[in-house]
Amino acid sequence: MKAAAKSATQPNTGAWVPKSVSFGAVTVQVEAPPEDVIQANIKAGQAALRRGKAALIKTGVKLTREKGIPFYFGCDDRPGWMVRDLDGKKTIGRFVGGRFIAERPSASVKKRAATT
């Protein structure tokens, strides 16, 4: 890390100490920050967490839906099938090869039932 970058982003009150970090057969030379820089980063992280706390603990997901954009959800009574809600019209189907394939009414079953 360059000295100019260190002084611009971190307090320059302690010495940055060279350190080796190994990951398996790879060893990386880094500079470990002084304790005051570590503590400043901890305080900054905790402050950021306090600012975002309300958004993190709020349950649910808000989905904004526009006309022409489908909404998919699982079919409760038919495992493995999905329901596509497109502009108020619901269609049951499956995803095959990344595409939604709507269930087709089986006319042959109706014909067979009528003839027997």
Steps between C-alpha positions, in 0.01 A plus 500: 500500500639843413572748777284770336199268489550407866513859618196601295271227635637407843639690799880499482583460868668158502732296287373262237685174560587258216336162547481173305165327453491147358211329321609145434812518283455873428658762726402865468698791643271761656533788742305459824341823627573638846251441783351853484410448132338165580294658780396792273381251237306303762325819616422600140355154429286506814370848408408375151320202654300731729397711198386194304346311792140601425526375142667176604248395765189598303325181387367432155590604151329776309449403138411777261304360209439665169261409221641232274746363758408152627507390864577134569427299814470136594170318457383389847302194394733380219865460605744571219259733319508880492230765465566795270298812578516730199278807514246317717487183286631195685652210307636172639813359341861392542840636413669291233841607377459837673166577331151489649288239323128532573298189577282403207152361560505135400226463238584134443413413861160668466429316173595163648277559803205588277535193275529240776 
